[in-house]
Amino acid sequence: MSLRLVLISDTHVPKRARGLPDQVWAAVANADVVFHAGDWVTAELLDEFERRSRRLVGVYGNNDGAELRRRLPERASIFLEGLRFSMVHETGPAKGREERCEALFPDSDILVFGHSHIPWDTTSAGGLRLLNPGSPTDRRRQPVCTYMTAAVDSGRLLDVKLVEVRKPS
């Protein structure tokens, strides 16, 4: 059975946005597993994700204070449909990222990360898939705000999509 995934990071609520767009909450509600790669900013947002997610996997980021660091790990790993997903907020500079992450997460198939607000989808020489969903609230130097969706089925990661967050009309 295929599992639907949502990958999100760097929500920065309420510093960068008052809340998450309805589009993002709808994606969370439709997902079997939600990954949040840090920079939540408030424990209230974590509480809301816990209420709205079927299954939530989260880590804290550099903008997350004591309460979030008490409730969330710095790194997380989970097996889904035969694949090992790992997650961390920061991976360091883009140069050398694949090799560095391959060394840090040698048993992982997929690494979800955040911090830069820059979407990223590459595969290392050793086969580690690196995914950064960008930010749904703070595009920084990107043209639009983003998150990712994907599916996992029988040991395969499928349909990885970078989703543009539409501006409310």
DSSP file (Angstrom, degrees, kcal/mol; ACC not computed):
  #  RESIDUE AA STRUCTURE BP1 BP2  ACC     N-H-->O    O-->H-N    N-H-->O    O-->H-N    TCO  KAPPA ALPHA  PHI   PSI    X-CA   Y-CA   Z-CA
    1    1 A M              0   0    0      0, 0.0   153,-0.3     0, 0.0     2,-0.2   0.000 360.0 360.0 360.0 129.6    0.0    0.0    0.0
    2    2 A S        -     0   0    0    151,-0.1     2,-0.4   152,-0.1   151,-0.2  -0.506 360.0-146.6 -74.0 135.5    1.4    3.4   -1.0
    3    3 A L  E     -A  152   0A   0    149,-2.7   149,-1.8    -2,-0.2     2,-0.4  -0.890  10.0-136.7-103.3 133.5    1.9    6.0    1.7
    4    4 A R  E     -A  151   0A   0     -2,-0.4    28,-2.3   147,-0.2    29,-1.9  -0.769  24.5-162.9 -90.0 131.8    1.4    9.7    0.9
    5    5 A L  E     -Ab 150  33A   0    145,-3.1   145,-1.6    -2,-0.4     2,-0.4  -0.865  15.9-162.8-117.4 147.5    4.1   12.0    2.3
    6    6 A V  E     -Ab 149  34A   0     27,-1.9    29,-3.1    -2,-0.3     2,-0.5  -1.000   9.6-163.4-123.7 131.1    4.3   15.7    3.0
    7    7 A L  E     +Ab 148  35A   0    141,-2.7   141,-2.5    -2,-0.4     2,-0.3  -0.962  19.2 162.6-115.5 128.2    7.8   17.3    3.5
    8    8 A I  E     + b   0  36A   0     27,-2.4    29,-2.5    -2,-0.5     2,-0.3  -0.971   7.4 167.4-144.3 153.4    7.9   20.7    5.1
    9    9 A S        +     0   0    0     -2,-0.3    30,-0.2   125,-0.3    29,-0.1  -0.980  53.2  31.5-157.7 164.6   10.5   22.9    6.8
   10   10 A D        +     0   0    0     28,-2.5   127,-0.5    -2,-0.3   128,-0.3   0.891  54.0 159.0  52.6  53.7   11.1   26.4    8.0
   11   11 A T        -     0   0    0     28,-0.5    29,-0.2    27,-0.4     5,-0.2   0.839  22.0-169.0 -75.9 -33.8    7.6   27.4    8.8
   12   12 A H     >> -     0   0    0     27,-2.7     4,-3.4     1,-0.2     5,-0.9   0.824  18.9-156.4  50.6  40.9    8.8   30.2   11.1
   13   13 A V  T  45 +     0   0    0     27,-1.2    29,-0.5     1,-0.3    32,-0.2  -0.817  68.4   5.6 -92.5 128.7    5.3   30.8   12.5
   14   14 A P  T  45S+     0   0    0      0, 0.0    -1,-0.3     0, 0.0    27,-0.1  -0.926 125.6  61.6-101.8  15.2    4.6   33.5   13.8
   15   15 A K  T  45S+     0   0    0      1,-0.2    -2,-0.2    -3,-0.1     3,-0.1   0.928 122.0  19.2 -68.1 -45.1    7.8   35.3   12.9
   16   16 A R  T  <5S+     0   0    0     -4,-3.4     2,-0.3     1,-0.3    -3,-0.2   0.645 138.6  12.3-100.2 -18.6    7.6   35.0    9.1
   17   17 A A      < -     0   0    0     -5,-0.9    -1,-0.3     1,-0.1     3,-0.1  -0.985  65.4-127.1-154.6 151.1    3.9   34.4    8.8
   18   18 A R  S    S-     0   0    0     -2,-0.3     2,-0.3     1,-0.2    -1,-0.1   0.841  90.1 -26.8 -68.3 -32.5    0.9   34.5   11.1
   19   19 A G  S    S-     0   0    0     -3,-0.1    -1,-0.2    -5,-0.1    26,-0.0  -0.952  79.7 -72.0-165.8 178.3    0.0   31.0   10.2
   20   20 A L        -     0   0    0     -2,-0.3   117,-0.1    -3,-0.1     5,-0.0  -0.629  54.9-102.3 -85.3 145.3    0.2   28.4    7.5
   21   21 A P    >>  -     0   0    0      0, 0.0     4,-1.8     0, 0.0     3,-0.8  -0.290  27.9-115.8 -62.2 149.9   -1.8   28.7    4.3
   22   22 A D  H 3> S+     0   0    0      1,-0.2     4,-2.6     2,-0.2     5,-0.2   0.842 115.2  63.1 -54.5 -35.6   -4.9   26.5    4.0
   23   23 A Q  H 3> S+     0   0    0      1,-0.2     4,-1.8     2,-0.2    -1,-0.2   0.898 104.3  46.5 -57.3 -41.9   -3.3   24.8    1.1
   24   24 A V  H <> S+     0   0    0     -3,-0.8     4,-2.4     2,-0.2    -1,-0.2   0.924 111.5  50.1 -69.0 -44.5   -0.5   23.5    3.4
   25   25 A W  H  X S+     0   0    0     -4,-1.8     4,-2.4     1,-0.2    -2,-0.2   0.869 109.0  53.3 -62.5 -35.2   -3.0   22.4    6.1
   26   26 A A  H  X S+     0   0    0     -4,-2.6     4,-1.5     2,-0.2    -1,-0.2   0.907 108.9  48.7 -65.4 -40.7   -5.0   20.5    3.4
   27   27 A A  H  X S+     0   0    0     -4,-1.8     4,-0.8     2,-0.2    -2,-0.2   0.908 111.0  50.8 -64.2 -41.5   -1.8   18.7    2.3
   28   28 A V  H >< S+     0   0    0     -4,-2.4     3,-0.9     1,-0.2    26,-0.4   0.926 109.2  51.0 -60.2 -45.5   -1.0   17.8    5.9
   29   29 A A  H 3< S+     0   0    0     -4,-2.4    -1,-0.2     1,-0.2    -2,-0.2   0.813 111.7  47.6 -63.5 -30.7   -4.6   16.4    6.4
   30   30 A N  H 3< S+     0   0    0     -4,-1.5    -1,-0.2    -5,-0.1     2,-0.2   0.541  95.1  96.1 -88.3  -7.6   -4.3   14.3    3.2
   31   31 A A    <<  -     0   0    0     -3,-0.9    23,-0.5    -4,-0.8   -26,-0.2  -0.537  60.7-153.6 -87.2 148.6   -0.9   12.8    4.1
   32   32 A D  S    S+     0   0    0    -28,-2.3     2,-0.4     1,-0.3   -27,-0.2   0.808  90.7  20.3 -80.8 -34.6   -0.2    9.5    5.8
   33   33 A V  E     -b    5   0A   0    -29,-1.9   -27,-1.9    21,-0.1     2,-0.5  -0.998  69.2-160.7-138.9 132.4    3.1   10.8    7.1
   34   34 A V  E     -bc   6  56A   0     21,-2.9    23,-2.9    -2,-0.4     2,-0.5  -0.957   4.8-161.3-114.0 129.0    4.2   14.4    7.6
   35   35 A F  E     -bc   7  57A   0    -29,-3.1   -27,-2.4    -2,-0.5     2,-0.5  -0.936   5.4-173.1-106.5 129.0    7.9   15.3    7.9
   36   36 A H  E     -bc   8  58A   0     21,-2.6    23,-1.5    -2,-0.5   -27,-0.2  -0.971   9.0-161.7-124.0 116.0    8.8   18.7    9.4
   37   37 A A        -     0   0    0    -29,-2.5    77,-0.2    -2,-0.5   -28,-0.1  -0.043  48.9 -89.7 -93.6  32.2   12.6   19.5    9.3
   38   38 A G  S    S+     0   0    0     21,-0.3   -28,-2.5   -30,-0.1   -27,-0.4  -0.081  85.7 101.6  96.9 172.8   12.6   22.2   11.9
   39   39 A D        +     0   0    0    -29,-0.2   -27,-2.7   -30,-0.2   -28,-0.5   0.944  39.2 147.5  62.9  57.0   12.3   26.0   12.5
   40   40 A W        -     0   0    0    -29,-0.2   -27,-1.2   -30,-0.2     2,-0.6   0.880  36.0-160.9 -75.4 -45.0    8.8   25.7   13.8
   41   41 A V        +     0   0    0    -29,-0.2    24,-0.4   -27,-0.1     2,-0.4  -0.342  63.3  50.4  87.9 -44.0    9.5   28.7   16.2
   42   42 A T  S >> S-     0   0    0     -2,-0.6     4,-1.2   -29,-0.5     3,-0.5  -0.943  70.4-137.7-125.9 148.0    6.6   28.0   18.6
   43   43 A A  H 3> S+     0   0    0     -2,-0.4     4,-2.6     1,-0.2     5,-0.2   0.776 103.8  68.0 -66.7 -26.6    5.4   24.9   20.5
   44   44 A E  H 3> S+     0   0    0      2,-0.2     4,-2.1     1,-0.2    -1,-0.2   0.870  98.1  50.7 -62.3 -36.0    1.8   25.9   19.5
   45   45 A L  H <> S+     0   0    0     -3,-0.5     4,-2.5     2,-0.2    -1,-0.2   0.916 109.0  50.6 -68.5 -41.3    2.6   25.2   15.9
   46   46 A L  H  X S+     0   0    0     -4,-1.2     4,-2.5     1,-0.2    -2,-0.2   0.930 109.3  52.1 -58.1 -44.9    4.0   21.7   16.8
   47   47 A D  H  X S+     0   0    0     -4,-2.6     4,-2.0     1,-0.2    -2,-0.2   0.908 109.4  49.5 -57.0 -43.3    0.8   21.1   18.8
   48   48 A E  H  X S+     0   0    0     -4,-2.1     4,-2.1     2,-0.2    -1,-0.2   0.905 110.3  49.6 -65.6 -42.0   -1.3   22.0   15.7
   49   49 A F  H  X S+     0   0    0     -4,-2.5     4,-1.9     1,-0.2    -1,-0.2   0.907 109.4  52.6 -61.9 -41.0    0.7   19.7   13.5
   50   50 A E  H  < S+     0   0    0     -4,-2.5    -2,-0.2     1,-0.2    -1,-0.2   0.890 111.6  46.6 -63.0 -38.1    0.3   16.9   16.0
   51   51 A R  H  < S+     0   0    0     -4,-2.0    -1,-0.2    -5,-0.2    -2,-0.2   0.880 119.4  38.9 -68.3 -38.2   -3.5   17.5   16.0
   52   52 A R  H  < S+     0   0    0     -4,-2.1     2,-0.3    -5,-0.1    -2,-0.2   0.600 100.9  82.8 -93.5 -12.6   -3.8   17.6   12.2
   53   53 A S     <  -     0   0    0     -4,-1.9     3,-0.2    -5,-0.2   -24,-0.1  -0.732  61.1-151.4 -98.5 140.3   -1.3   14.9   11.2
   54   54 A R  S    S+     0   0    0    -23,-0.5     2,-0.3   -26,-0.4    -1,-0.1   0.921  95.7   1.7 -66.3 -44.9   -2.0   11.2   11.0
   55   55 A R  S    S-     0   0    0    -24,-0.2   -21,-2.9    -3,-0.1     2,-0.4  -0.969  76.2-163.9-145.9 127.8    1.7   10.6   11.7
   56   56 A L  E     -c   34   0A   0     -2,-0.3     2,-0.5    -3,-0.2   -21,-0.2  -0.944   8.6-173.5-119.4 132.6    4.2   13.3   12.4
   57   57 A V  E     +c   35   0A   0    -23,-2.9   -21,-2.6    -2,-0.4     2,-0.3  -0.993  23.9 166.8-120.5 121.9    8.0   13.1   12.3
   58   58 A G  E     -c   36   0A   0     -2,-0.5     2,-0.3   -23,-0.2   -21,-0.2  -0.944  23.1-170.2-138.8 157.7    9.8   16.3   13.4
   59   59 A V        -     0   0    0    -23,-1.5   -21,-0.3    -2,-0.3     2,-0.2  -0.915  31.3-107.6-134.1 162.9   13.1   17.7   14.4
   60   60 A Y        -     0   0    0     13,-2.0    29,-0.4    -2,-0.3     2,-0.2  -0.613  30.0-151.7 -91.2 157.1   14.1   21.0   15.9
   61   61 A G    >   -     0   0    0     -2,-0.2     3,-1.7    28,-0.1   -23,-0.1  -0.586  36.2 -88.4-116.6-178.7   15.9   23.8   14.0
   62   62 A N  T 3  S+     0   0    0      1,-0.3   -24,-0.0    -2,-0.2    -2,-0.0   0.695 124.7  52.6 -67.2 -19.8   18.2   26.6   14.9
   63   63 A N  T 3  S+     0   0    0      2,-0.0     2,-0.5     0, 0.0    -1,-0.3   0.323  87.7 102.6 -95.6   7.2   15.3   29.0   15.5
   64   64 A D    <   -     0   0    0     -3,-1.7   -22,-0.1     1,-0.1    -4,-0.0  -0.805  61.4-146.7 -98.9 128.9   13.6   26.6   17.9
   65   65 A G     >  -     0   0    0     -2,-0.5     4,-2.3   -24,-0.4     5,-0.2   0.113  38.0 -68.5 -83.1-165.2   13.8   27.3   21.6
   66   66 A A  H  > S+     0   0    0      1,-0.2     4,-1.9     2,-0.2     5,-0.2   0.847 125.7  53.3 -58.2 -43.4   14.0   25.2   24.8
   67   67 A E  H  > S+     0   0    0      1,-0.2     4,-1.5     2,-0.2    -1,-0.2   0.934 113.3  43.0 -62.1 -46.6   10.4   23.9   24.7
   68   68 A L  H  > S+     0   0    0      1,-0.2     4,-2.1     2,-0.2    -1,-0.2   0.882 113.3  52.5 -67.5 -37.3   10.7   22.6   21.1
   69   69 A R  H  < S+     0   0    0     -4,-2.3    -1,-0.2     1,-0.2    -2,-0.2   0.796 108.2  52.2 -68.5 -27.6   14.2   21.2   21.8
   70   70 A R  H  < S+     0   0    0     -4,-1.9    -1,-0.2    -5,-0.2    -2,-0.2   0.858 117.5  37.4 -71.7 -35.7   12.7   19.4   24.8
   71   71 A R  H  < S+     0   0    0     -4,-1.5    -2,-0.2    -5,-0.2    -1,-0.2   0.678 117.2  48.7 -92.4 -19.8   10.0   17.8   22.7
   72   72 A L  S  < S-     0   0    0     -4,-2.1   -13,-0.2    -5,-0.1     2,-0.1  -0.894  75.4-124.1-124.6 150.2   11.8   17.1   19.5
   73   73 A P        -     0   0    0      0, 0.0   -13,-2.0     0, 0.0     3,-0.1  -0.416  19.2-125.7 -83.3 166.4   15.1   15.5   18.6
   74   74 A E  S    S+     0   0    0    -15,-0.2    15,-0.6     1,-0.2     2,-0.3   0.833  99.7  22.3 -74.8 -34.8   17.9   17.1   16.6
   75   75 A R  E    S-E   88   0B   0     13,-0.1     2,-0.3   -16,-0.1    -1,-0.2  -0.957  71.2-169.6-131.0 149.1   17.9   14.1   14.2
   76   76 A A  E     -E   87   0B   0     11,-2.0    11,-2.3    -2,-0.3     2,-0.3  -0.986   3.1-169.9-137.6 149.8   15.1   11.5   13.5
   77   77 A S  E     +E   86   0B   0     -2,-0.3     2,-0.3     9,-0.2     9,-0.2  -0.995   9.2 171.7-138.1 144.5   15.0    8.3   11.6
   78   78 A I  E     -E   85   0B   0      7,-2.6     7,-3.2    -2,-0.3     2,-0.5  -0.992  26.6-132.6-151.8 142.7   12.0    6.2   10.5
   79   79 A F  E     +E   84   0B   0     -2,-0.3     2,-0.4     5,-0.2     5,-0.2  -0.870  26.6 176.2 -97.7 130.0   11.4    3.1    8.3
   80   80 A L  E >   -E   83   0B   0      3,-2.6     3,-2.2    -2,-0.5    75,-0.1  -0.981  68.6 -22.8-134.0 121.3    8.5    3.4    5.9
   81   81 A E  T 3  S-     0   0    0     -2,-0.4    74,-1.9     1,-0.3    75,-0.1   0.837 128.8 -46.6  50.3  38.5    7.7    0.6    3.4
   82   82 A G  T 3  S+     0   0    0      1,-0.3     2,-0.4    72,-0.1    -1,-0.3   0.469 116.5 108.8  87.0   1.4   11.3   -0.7    3.5
   83   83 A L  E <   -E   80   0B   0     -3,-2.2    -3,-2.6    73,-0.1     2,-0.7  -0.903  62.6-135.8-112.2 141.1   13.1    2.7    3.2
   84   84 A R  E     -E   79   0B   0     -2,-0.4    25,-2.6    -5,-0.2    26,-1.9  -0.857  20.8-166.9 -96.8 116.7   15.0    4.4    6.0
   85   85 A F  E     -Ef  78 110B   0     -7,-3.2    -7,-2.6    -2,-0.7     2,-0.3  -0.845   4.8-173.3 -97.9 135.4   14.2    8.1    6.1
   86   86 A S  E     -Ef  77 111B   0     24,-2.7    26,-2.8    -2,-0.4     2,-0.3  -0.900   2.6-164.3-122.7 159.2   16.4   10.4    8.2
   87   87 A M  E     +Ef  76 112B   0    -11,-2.3   -11,-2.0    -2,-0.3     2,-0.3  -0.999  16.1 159.0-148.4 141.9   15.9   14.0    9.0
   88   88 A V  E     -Ef  75 113B   0     24,-1.8    26,-0.5    -2,-0.3   -13,-0.1  -0.965  36.3-130.3-152.6 154.9   18.0   16.9   10.3
   89   89 A H  S    S+     0   0    0    -15,-0.6    25,-2.1   -29,-0.4     2,-0.4   0.976  88.3  35.7 -75.7 -55.1   17.5   20.7   10.1
   90   90 A E        +     0   0    0     23,-0.1    -1,-0.2    25,-0.1    25,-0.1  -0.802  45.6 169.8-108.1 140.8   21.0   21.8    8.9
   91   91 A T        -     0   0    0     -2,-0.4    -1,-0.1     1,-0.4     9,-0.1   0.335  47.9-120.9-123.0   2.0   23.4   20.0    6.6
   92   92 A G        -     0   0    0      8,-0.0    -1,-0.4     2,-0.0     5,-0.1  -0.398  62.0  -5.1  87.4-168.6   26.0   22.8    6.1
   93   93 A P        -     0   0    0      0, 0.0     4,-0.0     0, 0.0     0, 0.0  -0.125  64.1-119.6 -61.7 155.1   27.0   24.4    2.8
   94   94 A A  S >  S+     0   0    0      2,-0.1     3,-2.0     3,-0.1     4,-0.3   0.880  92.8  88.8 -61.5 -39.2   25.7   23.2   -0.6
   95   95 A K  T 3  S+     0   0    0      1,-0.3     0, 0.0     2,-0.1     0, 0.0  -0.464 107.4   2.8 -65.0 122.2   29.3   22.4   -1.7
   96   96 A G  T 3> S+     0   0    0     -2,-0.3     4,-2.5    -4,-0.0    -1,-0.3   0.543  90.1 133.7  81.3   8.5   30.1   18.9   -0.7
   97   97 A R  H <>  +     0   0    0     -3,-2.0     4,-2.9     1,-0.2     5,-0.3   0.909  67.7  51.1 -59.6 -45.8   26.6   18.3    0.8
   98   98 A E  H  > S+     0   0    0     -4,-0.3     4,-2.2     1,-0.2    -1,-0.2   0.938 114.6  42.2 -60.2 -48.1   26.0   14.9   -0.8
   99   99 A E  H  > S+     0   0    0      2,-0.2     4,-1.8     1,-0.2    -1,-0.2   0.915 115.9  49.4 -65.9 -42.7   29.3   13.4    0.3
  100  100 A R  H  X S+     0   0    0     -4,-2.5     4,-1.9     1,-0.2    -2,-0.2   0.925 114.0  44.7 -62.1 -45.9   29.0   14.9    3.8
  101  101 A C  H  X S+     0   0    0     -4,-2.9     4,-2.5    -5,-0.2    -1,-0.2   0.858 108.6  57.0 -69.9 -35.1   25.5   13.7    4.3
  102  102 A E  H  < S+     0   0    0     -4,-2.2    -1,-0.2    -5,-0.3    -2,-0.2   0.896 110.3  45.4 -59.9 -39.8   26.3   10.2    3.0
  103  103 A A  H  < S+     0   0    0     -4,-1.8    -2,-0.2     1,-0.2    -1,-0.2   0.865 116.1  45.6 -71.3 -36.7   29.1   10.0    5.6
  104  104 A L  H  < S+     0   0    0     -4,-1.9    -2,-0.2     1,-0.2    -1,-0.2   0.788 124.9  31.1 -77.4 -28.1   26.7   11.3    8.4
  105  105 A F    ><  +     0   0    0     -4,-2.5     3,-1.5    -5,-0.1    -1,-0.2  -0.511  70.0 157.3-128.4  62.5   23.8    9.1    7.4
  106  106 A P  T 3  S+     0   0    0      0, 0.0    -1,-0.1     0, 0.0    -2,-0.1   0.734  75.1  46.5 -65.9 -23.4   25.4    5.9    6.0
  107  107 A D  T 3  S+     0   0    0     -3,-0.1     2,-0.3    21,-0.0   -23,-0.1   0.333  93.5 101.7-100.5   7.9   22.3    3.7    6.6
  108  108 A S    <   -     0   0    0     -3,-1.5   -23,-0.2    -6,-0.2     3,-0.1  -0.637  48.7-167.7 -97.0 150.7   19.7    6.0    5.2
  109  109 A D  S    S+     0   0    0    -25,-2.6    20,-2.6     1,-0.3     2,-0.4   0.758  81.8  24.8 -96.6 -36.7   18.0    5.9    1.9
  110  110 A I  E     -fg  85 129B   0    -26,-1.9   -24,-2.7    18,-0.2     2,-0.5  -0.995  63.7-161.7-134.1 135.2   16.4    9.4    2.0
  111  111 A L  E     -fg  86 130B   0     18,-3.2    20,-3.0    -2,-0.4     2,-0.5  -0.979   5.8-163.3-118.5 121.6   17.5   12.5    4.0
  112  112 A V  E     +fg  87 131B   0    -26,-2.8   -24,-1.8    -2,-0.5     2,-0.3  -0.886  23.2 159.8-100.5 131.7   15.0   15.3    4.6
  113  113 A F  E     +f   88   0B   0     18,-2.3   -24,-0.2    -2,-0.5   -23,-0.1  -0.905  16.8 178.2-145.7 172.6   16.5   18.6    5.7
  114  114 A G        +     0   0    0    -25,-2.1     2,-1.4   -26,-0.5   -23,-0.3  -0.279  37.2 108.5-140.4-135.2   15.8   22.3    5.8
  115  115 A H  S    S+     0   0    0    -77,-0.2   -25,-0.1     1,-0.2   -26,-0.1  -0.335  80.9  64.8  82.2 -49.6   17.5   25.5    7.0
  116  116 A S  S    S-     0   0    0     -2,-1.4    -1,-0.2     2,-0.2    19,-0.1   0.708  87.6-138.2 -80.0 -19.4   18.3   27.2    3.7
  117  117 A H        +     0   0    0      1,-0.2    18,-0.5    17,-0.2    25,-0.1   0.574  68.4 121.1  66.6  11.0   14.7   27.7    2.4
  118  118 A I        -     0   0    0     16,-0.2    16,-0.4    -4,-0.1    -1,-0.2  -0.918  68.8-121.8-107.7 117.2   16.1   26.6   -0.9
  119  119 A P        -     0   0    0      0, 0.0     2,-0.3     0, 0.0    -5,-0.0  -0.227  34.6-175.8 -56.4 145.3   14.5   23.5   -2.4
  120  120 A W  E     +H  132   0B   0     12,-2.1    12,-2.6    -7,-0.1     2,-0.2  -0.991  18.8 168.9-148.4 133.8   16.9   20.6   -3.1
  121  121 A D  E     +H  131   0B   0     -2,-0.3     2,-0.3    10,-0.2    10,-0.2  -0.752  26.5 134.8-148.8  97.5   16.5   17.2   -4.7
  122  122 A T  E     -H  130   0B   0      8,-1.7     8,-3.2    -2,-0.2     2,-0.4  -0.889  42.0-135.5-136.2 167.7   19.7   15.3   -5.5
  123  123 A T  E     -H  129   0B   0     -2,-0.3     6,-0.2     6,-0.2   -25,-0.1  -0.997  23.7-130.6-126.9 129.2   21.1   11.8   -5.1
  124  124 A S    >   -     0   0    0      4,-2.8     3,-1.8    -2,-0.4   -25,-0.0  -0.195  31.3-101.5 -71.0 167.2   24.6   11.2   -3.8
  125  125 A A  T 3  S+     0   0    0      1,-0.3    -1,-0.1     2,-0.1   -26,-0.0   0.827 125.3  52.3 -58.2 -32.6   27.0    8.9   -5.6
  126  126 A G  T 3  S-     0   0    0    -28,-0.1    -1,-0.3     2,-0.1    -2,-0.0   0.441 126.3 -99.1 -86.3  -0.5   26.2    6.2   -3.0
  127  127 A G  S <  S+     0   0    0     -3,-1.8     2,-0.5     1,-0.3    -2,-0.1   0.493  70.5 146.9 101.2   3.6   22.4    6.5   -3.6
  128  128 A L        -     0   0    0    -30,-0.1    -4,-2.8   -18,-0.1     2,-0.5  -0.632  40.2-143.5 -74.9 123.4   21.3    8.8   -0.7
  129  129 A R  E     -gH 110 123B   0    -20,-2.6   -18,-3.2    -2,-0.5     2,-0.5  -0.788  13.0-158.4 -88.4 124.4   18.4   10.9   -1.9
  130  130 A L  E     -gH 111 122B   0     -8,-3.2    -8,-1.7    -2,-0.5     2,-0.4  -0.915  11.7-177.3-108.8 125.5   18.6   14.4   -0.3
  131  131 A L  E     +gH 112 121B   0    -20,-3.0   -18,-2.3    -2,-0.5   -10,-0.2  -0.980  14.1 176.6-129.8 123.9   15.3   16.5   -0.2
  132  132 A N  E     - H   0 120B   0    -12,-2.6   -12,-2.1    -2,-0.4   -18,-0.2  -0.988  14.1-161.1-120.8 119.1   14.8   20.0    1.1
  133  133 A P        -     0   0    0      0, 0.0     2,-0.2     0, 0.0    30,-0.1   0.447  29.3-136.9 -80.6   2.1   11.2   21.2    0.6
  134  134 A G        -     0   0    0    -16,-0.4  -125,-0.3  -126,-0.1   -16,-0.2  -0.519  41.6 -55.6  75.6-149.1   12.1   24.9    0.9
  135  135 A S        -     0   0    0    -18,-0.5    11,-2.5     9,-0.2  -125,-0.2  -0.997  27.9-153.3-134.0 136.9    9.7   27.0    3.1
  136  136 A P  S    S+     0   0    0      0, 0.0     9,-0.2     0, 0.0     3,-0.1   0.533  99.6  29.0 -82.5  -4.8    5.9   27.4    2.8
  137  137 A T  S    S+     0   0    0   -127,-0.5     2,-0.4     1,-0.2  -126,-0.1   0.590 119.4  43.7-128.1 -18.4    6.1   30.9    4.4
  138  138 A D        +     0   0    0   -128,-0.3    -1,-0.2     8,-0.1     8,-0.1  -0.829  50.8 177.7-140.2  96.0    9.5   32.5    3.7
  139  139 A R    >   -     0   0    0     -2,-0.4     3,-3.0     1,-0.2     5,-0.2   0.654  15.9-179.9 -75.4 -15.5   10.8   32.2    0.1
  140  140 A R  T 3  S-     0   0    0      1,-0.3    -1,-0.2     3,-0.1   -23,-0.1  -0.297  75.5  -8.5  48.2-117.9   13.9   34.3    0.8
  141  141 A R  T 3  S+     0   0    0     -2,-0.1    -1,-0.3     3,-0.0    -2,-0.1   0.322 115.9 102.6 -90.5   9.4   15.7   34.4   -2.6
  142  142 A Q  S <  S-     0   0    0     -3,-3.0    -3,-0.1   -25,-0.1     3,-0.1  -0.554  78.5-123.8 -89.5 156.7   13.4   31.9   -4.2
  143  143 A P  S    S+     0   0    0      0, 0.0     2,-0.3     0, 0.0    -1,-0.1   0.814  89.2   8.2 -69.9 -27.9   10.6   32.9   -6.6
  144  144 A V  S    S-     0   0    0     -5,-0.2     2,-0.2    -6,-0.1    -9,-0.2  -0.951  79.9 -98.8-146.7 163.2    7.9   31.2   -4.5
  145  145 A C        -     0   0    0     20,-0.4    20,-2.7    -2,-0.3     2,-0.3  -0.592  50.7-177.7 -80.0 149.8    7.2   29.5   -1.2
  146  146 A T  E     - D   0 164A   0    -11,-2.5     2,-0.3    18,-0.2    18,-0.2  -0.930  28.3-179.4-147.1 164.4    7.2   25.7   -1.4
  147  147 A Y  E     - D   0 163A   0     16,-1.5    16,-3.4    -2,-0.3     2,-0.3  -0.877  29.7-118.7-148.3 177.6    6.8   22.3    0.3
  148  148 A M  E     -AD   7 162A   0   -141,-2.5  -141,-2.7    -2,-0.3     2,-0.3  -0.904  15.7-165.0-124.1 152.2    7.1   18.7   -1.2
  149  149 A T  E     +AD   6 161A   0     12,-2.2    12,-3.0    -2,-0.3     2,-0.3  -0.929  19.3 155.3-125.3 157.4    4.9   15.8   -1.6
  150  150 A A  E     -A    5   0A   0   -145,-1.6  -145,-3.1    -2,-0.3     2,-0.3  -0.950  28.2-132.1-162.5 176.1    5.9   12.2   -2.4
  151  151 A A  E     -AD   4 158A   0      7,-2.5     7,-3.6    -2,-0.3     2,-0.4  -0.968   8.9-155.1-136.8 155.1    4.8    8.6   -2.0
  152  152 A V  E     +AD   3 157A   0   -149,-1.8  -149,-2.7    -2,-0.3     2,-0.3  -1.000  19.6 165.2-132.7 133.7    6.5    5.5   -0.8
  153  153 A D  E >   - D   0 156A   0      3,-2.4     3,-1.2    -2,-0.4  -151,-0.1  -0.949  63.5 -17.3-152.4 125.1    5.5    2.0   -1.9
  154  154 A S  T 3  S-     0   0    0     -2,-0.3   -72,-0.1     1,-0.3   -73,-0.1   0.862 128.9 -43.2  49.5  47.5    7.3   -1.3   -1.6
  155  155 A G  T 3  S+     0   0    0    -74,-1.9     2,-0.4     1,-0.2    -1,-0.3   0.649 116.4 109.5  79.2  14.7   10.8    0.1   -1.0
  156  156 A R  E <   -D  153   0A   0     -3,-1.2    -3,-2.4   -75,-0.1     2,-0.6  -0.982  61.4-139.8-128.3 136.8   10.5    2.8   -3.6
  157  157 A L  E     -D  152   0A   0     -2,-0.4     2,-0.3    -5,-0.2    -5,-0.2  -0.832  35.8-176.6 -89.6 125.2   10.2    6.6   -3.3
  158  158 A L  E     +D  151   0A   0     -7,-3.6    -7,-2.5    -2,-0.6    -2,-0.0  -0.841  44.4   9.8-125.4 156.1    7.7    7.8   -5.9
  159  159 A D  E     -     0   0A   0     -2,-0.3     2,-0.4    -9,-0.2    -1,-0.2   0.804  63.8-173.1  52.8  43.7    6.2   11.0   -7.3
  160  160 A V  E     +     0   0A   0     -3,-0.2     2,-0.4   -10,-0.1   -10,-0.2  -0.576  11.9 179.4 -70.0 122.8    8.5   13.5   -5.5
  161  161 A K  E     -D  149   0A   0    -12,-3.0   -12,-2.2    -2,-0.4     2,-0.6  -0.989  31.1-140.6-132.5 134.7    7.0   16.9   -6.3
  162  162 A L  E     -D  148   0A   0     -2,-0.4     2,-0.5   -14,-0.2   -14,-0.2  -0.844  29.5-154.0 -87.6 122.3    8.0   20.4   -5.3
  163  163 A V  E     -D  147   0A   0    -16,-3.4   -16,-1.5    -2,-0.6     2,-0.3  -0.872   6.4-136.8-108.2 126.6    4.7   22.2   -4.7
  164  164 A E  E     -D  146   0A   0     -2,-0.5     2,-0.7   -18,-0.2   -18,-0.2  -0.631  18.7-128.2 -78.2 132.6    4.3   26.0   -5.0
  165  165 A V        -     0   0    0    -20,-2.7   -20,-0.4    -2,-0.3     2,-0.2  -0.746  27.5-137.1 -82.9 116.6    2.3   27.6   -2.3
  166  166 A R        -     0   0    0     -2,-0.7  -143,-0.2     1,-0.1     3,-0.1  -0.481  15.0-116.3 -75.3 142.1   -0.4   29.7   -4.0
  167  167 A K        -     0   0    0     -2,-0.2    -1,-0.1     1,-0.1     0, 0.0  -0.578  38.8-101.5 -74.6 138.9   -1.1   33.2   -2.8
  168  168 A P              0   0    0      0, 0.0    -1,-0.1     0, 0.0     0, 0.0  -0.338 360.0 360.0 -60.5 141.5   -4.6   33.6   -1.4
  169  169 A S              0   0    0     -3,-0.1    -2,-0.0     0, 0.0    -3,-0.0   0.463 360.0 360.0 -93.0 360.0   -6.9   35.3   -3.9
